[in-house]
Amino acid sequence: MTTLIHQAAITALALCSACGIAAAQNYPSKPVRMIAPFPTGGGSDIVSRIIAQRLSEKLGQQVVVENRPGAAGLVGTESIARATPDGYTVGVVTSAALVLNPSLYKKIAYDPVQDFAPITEVAAYSYIVMAHASFPPNNFRELVAYAKANPGKINFASSGSSTLLAGASLKSLAGIQMTDIPFNGGAPALIQLLGGHVDVTMVSGLGPVQQHIKAGTIKPIAVTSPKRFTDLPEVPTIAESGVPGFDVSVWYGMVVPAATPRAIVATLNARIVAILKTPDVRERVLAAGSEVVASTPEEFAAFIKAEVLKWAKIVKDAGIALQ
């Protein structure tokens, strides 16, 4: 009896494998939907549309971007996890939605590791700590000294869960106090900084602030990446300014529902990585404030697991209450 059950199981697995291979060989035979869990016009949406345009050409089928914003990315990301695992729903996930949310919310309808099959990391960016021109400190060491001499006096504008946690981590590791002022997006936070209504904020990439830096209305204090920005070589990292190991990077990636056939995942990985390696796509992604990152499904899966643990520790150490 046991032998018969064992043989039946082997037969079932073989049939599933054969079905997966057949599906991959005919893939795609209809348009592909690409879900972006954030509104149009944002960084993830721009990157989604850059890739979708080229992926349509590579696959020979139209790839349609579908924006599903809501609840800090929870709505769209859950819809990716619950989609039919046939390769016709591809998701653009962000570090905020995929690996921060599980630590920030008590009730979440998806598991960042179990419910998705990673395709590739797509792009990443770090933050620039920006200050108003009238803010006395001119670099990060001076900011720490000023904050310690004036506890709670610095107004820090956060613009989402990533910057909120980055600021919380910074305060915890540097041993300083700042007053958090939350804004619904980077643009409103930057407007308040330009107006001198807040002292400090974090922006993603040079794009939104380059002209203001040149005009002298705001100034860069530090960058949150482990190495200096190529376009801001004179601005030090936080890690080299007294907080060793500090690294806050934000990323976008491509995933499909967990049970999607491996052959289809491999097909999508090959096509998307080829797109990311083209010079004009790299330039367009860079213009959107990010740098291209291409990886294998296995590398991206390991990276996601490490990021979940990293951000869970940041949330815990910062003492942020779960919602």
C-alpha positions as CSV (number, residue, x, y, z in Angstrom):
1,M,0.0,0.0,0.0
2,T,2.8,2.4,1.0
3,T,4.6,1.6,-2.3
4,L,1.5,2.4,-4.3
5,I,1.0,5.7,-2.5
6,H,4.7,6.5,-3.1
7,Q,4.4,5.7,-6.8
8,A,1.2,7.8,-7.1
9,A,3.0,10.7,-5.5
10,I,5.9,10.4,-7.9
11,T,3.5,10.2,-10.9
12,A,1.6,13.3,-9.7
13,L,4.9,15.3,-9.3
14,A,6.0,14.2,-12.8
15,L,2.6,15.3,-14.2
16,C,2.8,18.7,-12.4
17,S,6.4,19.2,-13.7
18,A,5.3,18.3,-17.3
19,C,2.4,20.7,-17.0
20,G,4.7,23.4,-15.8
21,I,7.1,22.8,-18.7
22,A,4.3,22.8,-21.2
23,A,2.9,26.1,-19.8
24,A,6.4,27.7,-20.0
25,Q,6.9,26.6,-23.6
26,N,3.6,28.3,-24.7
27,Y,4.2,31.3,-22.5
28,P,3.0,33.9,-23.0
29,S,0.0,33.4,-25.2
30,K,-2.0,36.4,-23.9
31,P,-1.3,39.9,-22.4
32,V,0.5,40.0,-19.0
33,R,-0.7,42.2,-16.2
34,M,2.0,44.0,-14.1
35,I,0.7,45.2,-10.7
36,A,2.3,48.3,-9.1
37,P,1.1,48.8,-5.5
38,F,1.5,52.5,-5.5
39,P,0.0,55.5,-7.3
40,T,1.0,56.7,-10.8
41,G,4.0,59.1,-11.0
42,G,6.0,57.6,-8.1
43,G,9.4,55.9,-8.4
44,S,8.0,52.4,-8.5
45,D,5.4,53.4,-11.1
46,I,8.0,55.0,-13.4
47,V,10.3,51.9,-13.1
48,S,7.3,49.6,-13.8
49,R,6.4,51.4,-17.0
50,I,10.0,51.5,-18.2
51,I,10.2,47.7,-17.8
52,A,6.7,47.0,-19.1
53,Q,7.3,48.8,-22.4
54,R,10.5,46.7,-23.1
55,L,9.0,43.5,-21.7
56,S,6.1,43.7,-24.1
57,E,8.7,43.7,-27.0
58,K,10.7,40.8,-25.4
59,L,7.6,38.6,-24.8
60,G,5.7,39.4,-27.9
61,Q,2.6,40.2,-25.8
62,Q,1.4,43.4,-24.3
63,V,2.4,44.0,-20.7
64,V,-0.1,46.3,-19.0
65,V,0.7,48.2,-15.8
66,E,-2.1,48.2,-13.3
67,N,-1.8,50.6,-10.3
68,R,-3.3,49.3,-7.1
69,P,-2.4,51.8,-4.4
70,G,-3.7,51.7,-0.8
71,A,-2.7,51.0,2.8
72,A,1.0,51.7,2.4
73,G,1.3,49.1,-0.4
74,L,-0.7,46.4,1.4
75,V,-3.6,46.3,-1.1
76,G,-1.5,45.8,-4.3
77,T,1.0,43.5,-2.8
78,E,-1.7,41.2,-1.4
79,S,-3.3,41.1,-4.8
80,I,0.0,39.9,-6.3
81,A,0.2,37.1,-3.7
82,R,-3.4,36.0,-4.4
83,A,-3.3,36.1,-8.2
84,T,-3.4,32.9,-10.3
85,P,0.2,31.5,-10.4
86,D,0.4,31.2,-14.2
87,G,2.9,34.0,-15.1
88,Y,0.2,36.4,-16.3
89,T,0.3,38.5,-13.2
90,V,3.7,40.0,-12.4
91,G,4.2,42.3,-9.4
92,V,6.5,45.2,-8.7
93,V,7.2,45.1,-5.0
94,T,9.0,47.7,-2.9
95,S,11.1,47.1,0.3
96,A,8.5,49.2,2.1
97,A,5.5,47.0,1.1
98,L,7.3,43.7,1.2
99,V,9.7,43.7,4.1
100,L,8.8,46.7,6.3
101,N,5.1,46.1,6.5
102,P,5.3,42.7,8.2
103,S,7.1,44.4,11.1
104,L,4.9,47.5,11.2
105,Y,1.4,45.8,11.0
106,K,0.0,43.1,13.3
107,K,-2.5,41.9,10.7
108,I,-1.0,41.4,7.2
109,A,-2.5,39.1,4.6
110,Y,0.7,37.9,2.9
111,D,4.0,36.4,3.9
112,P,7.0,38.1,2.3
113,V,8.9,34.9,1.9
114,Q,6.3,32.1,1.4
115,D,3.7,33.8,-0.8
116,F,6.0,35.1,-3.6
117,A,8.4,33.6,-6.2
118,P,11.2,36.2,-6.6
119,I,12.2,37.1,-10.2
120,T,14.9,39.7,-9.8
121,E,15.8,42.8,-7.8
122,V,15.3,45.7,-10.2
123,A,16.6,48.9,-8.8
124,A,17.7,50.5,-5.5
125,Y,18.4,53.9,-4.1
126,S,19.6,55.4,-0.9
127,Y,18.6,58.7,0.8
128,I,20.3,62.0,1.0
129,V,19.9,63.8,4.3
130,M,19.0,67.4,3.3
131,A,18.8,70.5,5.4
132,H,17.5,74.0,4.9
133,A,20.2,76.5,4.1
134,S,19.6,78.3,7.4
135,F,20.1,75.1,9.5
136,P,23.4,75.7,11.5
137,P,25.0,72.2,10.9
138,N,26.8,71.7,7.6
139,N,27.6,68.0,7.9
140,F,26.4,65.0,9.9
141,R,28.9,65.2,12.7
142,E,27.8,68.8,13.3
143,L,24.1,67.7,13.1
144,V,24.7,65.1,15.9
145,A,26.5,67.7,18.1
146,Y,23.7,70.2,17.5
147,A,21.0,67.7,18.2
148,K,22.7,66.7,21.5
149,A,23.0,70.3,22.5
150,N,19.4,71.0,21.5
151,P,17.4,67.8,22.2
152,G,14.1,67.7,20.3
153,K,14.7,71.0,18.6
154,I,15.4,69.6,15.1
155,N,12.2,69.0,13.0
156,F,12.6,66.0,10.8
157,A,10.1,65.6,7.9
158,S,9.4,61.9,7.2
159,S,7.6,60.9,4.0
160,G,6.6,57.3,4.4
161,S,7.5,54.2,6.3
162,S,11.0,54.0,4.9
163,T,12.1,57.5,5.9
164,L,10.2,57.2,9.2
165,L,12.2,54.0,10.0
166,A,15.4,55.4,8.6
167,G,15.0,58.4,10.9
168,A,14.2,56.2,13.8
169,S,17.2,54.1,13.2
170,L,19.4,57.1,12.9
171,K,18.2,58.7,16.1
172,S,18.7,55.4,18.0
173,L,22.2,54.6,16.7
174,A,23.4,58.2,16.9
175,G,21.8,58.8,20.3
176,I,20.0,61.9,19.3
177,Q,16.5,63.3,19.5
178,M,14.5,64.9,16.6
179,T,10.9,65.8,16.3
180,D,9.1,63.7,13.6
181,I,6.7,65.5,11.3
182,P,5.1,63.1,8.9
183,F,4.1,64.0,5.4
184,N,2.2,62.0,2.7
185,G,5.0,61.7,0.2
186,G,8.5,63.1,-0.6
187,A,7.2,66.1,-2.6
188,P,5.2,67.7,0.3
189,A,8.2,67.1,2.7
190,L,10.6,68.8,0.2
191,I,8.2,71.8,-0.2
192,Q,8.2,72.3,3.6
193,L,12.0,72.0,3.7
194,L,12.4,74.6,0.9
195,G,10.0,76.9,2.8
196,G,12.1,76.5,6.0
197,H,9.2,75.0,7.9
198,V,11.2,71.9,8.8
199,D,15.0,71.6,9.3
200,V,15.8,68.2,7.8
201,T,14.4,65.5,5.5
202,M,15.5,62.6,3.4
203,V,15.2,62.6,-0.4
204,S,15.7,59.7,-2.8
205,G,18.4,60.6,-5.3
206,L,19.6,64.0,-6.7
207,G,16.8,64.4,-9.2
208,P,14.3,66.3,-7.1
209,V,16.9,68.5,-5.3
210,Q,19.8,69.2,-7.6
211,Q,18.6,72.6,-8.8
212,H,17.9,73.6,-5.2
213,I,21.4,72.6,-4.0
214,K,22.9,74.6,-6.9
215,A,20.7,77.6,-5.9
216,G,21.9,77.3,-2.3
217,T,18.4,77.0,-0.8
218,I,19.1,73.6,0.8
219,K,22.2,71.6,1.5
220,P,23.2,67.9,1.6
221,I,24.3,66.7,5.1
222,A,25.0,63.0,4.5
223,V,24.0,60.0,2.5
224,T,22.5,56.8,3.9
225,S,24.3,54.4,1.6
226,P,27.4,52.4,2.6
227,K,29.5,54.4,0.1
228,R,29.4,57.9,-1.2
229,F,27.2,59.0,-4.1
230,T,29.1,59.3,-7.4
231,D,27.4,62.6,-8.1
232,L,28.0,63.9,-4.5
233,P,31.6,62.8,-3.8
234,E,32.1,65.5,-1.3
235,V,29.2,64.5,0.9
236,P,30.1,61.8,3.4
237,T,28.1,58.7,4.4
238,I,26.5,58.4,7.8
239,A,28.6,55.3,8.4
240,E,31.8,57.2,8.1
241,S,30.5,60.1,10.1
242,G,30.3,58.3,13.5
243,V,27.6,55.7,13.0
244,P,29.5,52.6,11.7
245,G,27.5,50.1,9.6
246,F,24.6,52.5,9.0
247,D,23.0,51.5,5.7
248,V,19.5,52.4,4.6
249,S,18.7,51.5,1.0
250,V,15.3,51.2,-0.6
251,W,14.6,48.8,-3.5
252,Y,12.2,47.6,-6.1
253,G,11.9,44.1,-7.3
254,M,9.8,41.8,-9.5
255,V,7.9,38.8,-8.2
256,V,5.1,36.4,-9.2
257,P,2.8,34.3,-6.9
258,A,4.6,31.5,-5.1
259,A,3.3,28.5,-7.2
260,T,4.2,30.0,-10.6
261,P,6.1,27.3,-12.6
262,R,9.9,27.7,-12.3
263,A,10.3,27.6,-16.0
264,I,8.2,30.7,-16.3
265,V,10.1,32.4,-13.5
266,A,13.3,31.7,-15.4
267,T,11.9,33.1,-18.6
268,L,10.8,36.3,-16.9
269,N,14.2,36.6,-15.2
270,A,16.1,36.2,-18.4
271,R,14.0,38.8,-20.2
272,I,13.9,41.4,-17.4
273,V,17.6,41.1,-16.6
274,A,18.4,41.6,-20.3
275,I,16.2,44.7,-20.3
276,L,17.9,46.1,-17.2
277,K,21.4,45.7,-18.7
278,T,20.6,47.9,-21.7
279,P,22.3,51.4,-21.4
280,D,19.2,53.4,-22.2
281,V,17.1,51.7,-19.5
282,R,19.9,52.2,-17.0
283,E,19.9,55.9,-17.8
284,R,16.2,56.2,-17.6
285,V,16.1,54.4,-14.2
286,L,19.0,56.6,-13.0
287,A,17.0,59.7,-14.1
288,A,14.1,58.4,-11.9
289,G,16.5,58.5,-8.9
290,S,17.5,54.8,-8.7
291,E,20.3,52.6,-9.9
292,V,19.7,49.3,-11.7
293,V,20.2,46.1,-9.8
294,A,19.8,42.8,-11.6
295,S,19.9,39.4,-9.8
296,T,19.0,35.8,-10.1
297,P,15.8,34.5,-8.4
298,E,17.9,32.7,-5.8
299,E,19.9,35.8,-5.0
300,F,16.8,37.9,-4.7
301,A,15.1,35.3,-2.5
302,A,18.1,35.3,-0.1
303,F,18.1,39.1,-0.1
304,I,14.4,39.3,0.8
305,K,14.9,37.0,3.8
306,A,17.9,39.1,5.0
307,E,15.9,42.3,4.6
308,V,12.9,41.0,6.6
309,L,15.3,40.3,9.5
310,K,17.1,43.6,9.2
311,W,14.0,45.7,9.2
312,A,12.4,43.7,12.0
313,K,15.4,44.6,14.2
314,I,15.2,48.2,13.2
315,V,11.6,48.4,14.1
316,K,12.2,46.6,17.4
317,D,15.2,48.7,18.4
318,A,13.4,51.9,17.5
319,G,10.5,50.9,19.7
320,I,7.9,51.6,17.1
321,A,4.5,50.2,18.1
322,L,2.8,47.8,15.7
323,Q,-0.4,49.0,14.1
